[in-house]
């Protein structure tokens, strides 16, 4: 877990010491500020470290960046050297970086140098050496502010990347996830182990417990109706076998079903105008108009605000890797005030379902975090405090 981030002399102007945990020490932090104070840059700094994008640090102007993790601290110190070529009046400026990794008590673990020379351009690690940090670092998932489109691998006729609407890409992704789940469930159902008969009392109790889960499997197209038949003594051996398999299916797939239910619930609570969401293996998700014809709507016709909330909720639930650090930039884009006010409750619901995710969220709108200032850090205040301390 990333606990804090210290940045000295960002753009040769700002110095920030940011606690990235909330009041309970958990991983939820909102960062606010006026425009121009570096909110998005802070997300880019974090993502550059996690993605080993060293060229970003060479291009960025700063003096010192310090990342504090569960068991270690990593400092990136930037040096600028002015070099004058022989027989020339031109002066070349070279940027060098020093990586210093210590434990929490300051005891050294390892140290590397990195410069912007052609022979020192390893994309993975400074000087080609593997930082020990990456043996235990969590995954990082960045939901950018320009999230409405995703670039396809395919190229257009003029060799430019083709852009795909993210809501369409995510619907296709969900369709694939559902198809994979159905295939795995089908394999489990066709590999029954027959043992001994189940009593009617046992069967009725198991049926009552499993029925809500089975109803959801049917609803999303993962199994057909009628998988559990009426109890009869002559099929009691089969019924025990199928009950045992469904119990195992529930163990394996209940987290996925809970994500589907929460995604559906959040979109329903958002009250998209005159439309509602359907989730099924045939299409992933789609929207149906609340009219007599029940018109199936094209996802590309959704408003920008509707697309933003769909993308963020889907990617936080289904795309961000387990135990990852989720970076989210400006979640309030195109949001009505009511949607801004509800955002924290949606996030809390996702937190309950995915408690091992950590969030760092940059926003202009305090409504996004319900004006719970203990969840936020304001860069303007940090900079003002820094200037006061210097005086």
KAJOUR-V247957 format. One record per backbone hydrogen bond with DSSP energy under -1.0 kcal/mol. NH is the residue of the N-H (numbers start at 1). CO is the residue of the C=O. Records with the same first field share a line. If there is no record, write none. Layout:
NH=CO + CO
This chain:
3=68
4=68
5=18
6=66
7=16
8=64
10=14
11=61
12=9
13=10
14=10
16=7
18=5
20=3
22=26
25=22
28=26
29=359
30=375
31=361
32=377
37=34
42=38
43=39
44=40
45=41
46=42
47=43
48=44
49=45
50=46
51=47
52=49
53=48
54=52
56=53
58=54
59=55
60=56
63=8
64=8
65=76
66=6
67=74
68=4
69=72
73=102
74=67
75=100
76=65
77=98
78=63
79=96
81=94
83=92
85=90
88=85
92=83
94=81
96=79
97=114
98=77
99=112
100=75
101=110
102=73
103=107
106=103
109=101
110=101
112=99
114=97
116=95
120=117
128=125
129=126
134=131
135=132
136=133
141=325
143=327
150=164
152=162
156=160
159=156
162=154
164=150
166=148
169=165
170=166
171=167
172=168
173=169
174=170
175=171
176=172
177=173
178=174
179=175
180=176
181=177
182=178
183=179
184=180
185=181
186=182
187=183
188=184
189=185
190=186
203=199
204=200
205=201
206=202
207=203
208=204
209=205
210=206
211=207
214=210
215=211
216=212
217=213
218=214
219=215
220=216
221=218
222=217
235=232
236=233
239=235
240=236
241=237
242=238
243=239
244=240
245=241
246=242
247=243
248=244
249=245
250=246
251=247
252=248
253=249
254=250
257=253
258=254
259=255
260=256
261=257
262=258
263=259
264=260
265=261
266=262
267=263
268=264
269=265
270=266
271=268
275=272
276=288
278=286
280=284
281=220
283=280
284=280
285=283
286=278
288=276
289=295
290=274
291=289
297=287
301=298
302=299
307=303
308=304
309=305
310=306
311=307
312=308
313=309
314=310
315=311
316=312
317=313
318=314
320=315
324=321
325=139
326=358
327=141
328=360
329=143
330=362
333=330
335=332
340=336
341=337
342=338
346=342
347=343
348=344
349=345
350=346
351=347
352=348
353=349
354=350
357=354
358=324
359=27
360=326
361=29
362=328
363=31
368=365
370=367
371=366
372=369
373=371
375=372
376=373
377=30
379=32
382=378
383=379
384=380
385=381
386=382
387=383
388=384
389=385
390=386
391=387
